[in-house]
Amino acid sequence: QLVEGDDGVIVDHNVERGNPADAPQLAPAVDRVRTRAGRPPRTVTADRGYGEKAVEDDLRDLGVRNVVIPRKGKPSAGRRAEEHRPAFRRTIKWRTGVEGRISALKRGYGWDRTRIDSTEGAKIWVGHGVLAHNLVKISTLAA
């Protein structure tokens, strides 16, 4: 799981053994970001794998004002109207850019395959990729 800020800097990442469900991992990730930043993010967006009412409620309890996550399954008419609002659609399009970031991390920062065995080794490998990416990104932003 990867959490990035609006400037493209990765602010949280997590590696889990196996293939756990997405939804239960989002609120703890946002809470870690809130703890580090001293305030909750204003907006949180994610793909449909996180689209559950309980996730939205958890994020709002953490202080997130705008939760922009398409719901799983067939949405009600009210929810469909919500998901077709221009602000919702604009934020979802921005989220799609994260997929490109993941692809770049795989190609350029070793995320395609860990070279260290074990889950702990994978966490180290991913962390080094995040560090390298963030150093490049921050230096670009500072220039």
Secondary structure, 3 states (H helix, E strand, C coil): CEEECCCCCEEEECCCCCCCCCHHHHHHHHHHHHHHHCCCCCEEECCHHHCCHHHHHHHHHCCCCEEECCCCCCCCHHHHHHHCCHHHHHHHHHHHHHHHHHHHHHHHCCCCCCCCCCHHHHHHHHHHHHHHHHHHHHHHHHC
